[in-house]
């Protein structure tokens, strides 16, 4: 807001209230003005926040299938062919936070990555009245 171009990249922490819980989101990639200390959240920071909230809401389950397959250049259509389902079903799998183990194994095998790198499980830790992802 002050117009300065003296900016630094920082890791920002914020609290989000939802359903009578305070969710603490840490390590948000943000930018801070070194003159007025204003903090700016980039589109990447907003995506990170959305992802962290999704993990909280799913009880700690982090479905990374879309990200991992994209990084390997595998389209939804190609992944669907590899496991014998439609592109629409792959889209559902990418968004689903309640997958069965067989589906996770099939998707991981088709992507060529271990289940533990495609589907992560994070611990939600409570300290006093706040919840953290560990």
N, C-alpha and C positions, 0 to 999 in steps of 0.2 A: 504493500500500500504506500510505503514511503517513496517508492520509485528507485530505490537503491538496486544496484546490480551486484552487490557484495553478498552472494548467497553461498550457503554450505549445504551439502547433503547430510542428513541426520537420520537416525533411527528414532522414531516418535512412538510414544505410548499413549493410548486413549482408552477411555472407559465407555462402554455402551450398555445402557440399561434396557433389559428385555425380560418380560415376564417375571418381574420382581427379582431379577438377578442382575448383578453388575459383572459384565464380561470385560476383561482387560485384554486389549489387543496390543501386543508388544512388537517391536522391530518393524514398524511401518516405515517404508522408505519415503522420506519427505524432504522438503527443502525449507531452510530457515534463513530469513534475512538477518545478516550479522549486525545491521544498524538498529532495526526496530523489533527484532526477534519474532516477527510474524512468521507463522508456519503455513506452508503451502502444500496441499496434497495433490499430487499429479494423478492422471488417469491410472497409472500403474499402482499407486498407493490405494486408490479406491478399489481396484480389482483385488488387491491383497486383503483389504478390510473385508470385502464381500466374501472372499474365500475363507478367511478366518471365522467369520460369523457362520458360514455354512458348516464348518467343522464343529463349532460349538453346538449348533442345532442338531447335528447328526450324532452327538454323543462322542465325538473324537475321531470319527471316520473321515479320512481324507482320500477321496476318489480322484486319483491323478491320471486316469486312463486317457482322457482327452488330451491332456498336456503331453504325456509321454508319447502317445501315438503321433501327435502333431510334430513333436521334435524329431521323430524317426521318419517323417514323411509318409506316414500311413494314413490314407483317407478313411472316412467312415465306411464308404462303400467297400474298399479293400479289406478292412478289418471284418466287416460283415461276411464277406466271401470266405475269409480264413476260418471263421468259426461257424459258418452256415446259418447266419441270420440276416435279416434285412438291415438296410441303412437306418431305418426308423428305429429298430431295436437297439442298434449301436448308440444312437442319439439318446435313447432312454437309459442305457447303461452308463453313458457319460454323466448323466444328471442324477443317477440313482445313488442314494446314500444308504441303501439297505439291500446289498447284493448277497446272493448265496455264494458259498465257497466255490462250488463248481463253476459258476460264471466267472468269478475272479481268476480261477486257474486257467480257464479257456482263453480269456482276454489276455492275460499276462503271457501265456505261451504264444499266442498269435502275434503279440507285439515283440516277443523275444526278450522279455525282461522278467526278473523274479517278481512274484506276487508282492513281496515286501517293498519293492520300489514303485509299483504301480498303485497299490492300495496300502496306505499307511494308517496306523492307528495311534492316535495321540491321547495322552492322559489329560483329563480335565482335573486340575488341582484347585481345591478351594482353600483360600486363606482368609480367615475372618468372613466377611460377607462378599468377597470378590472371587471370581473364577478365572483361572489362567490355563492356557494350553502349554503342556510340557512335552 
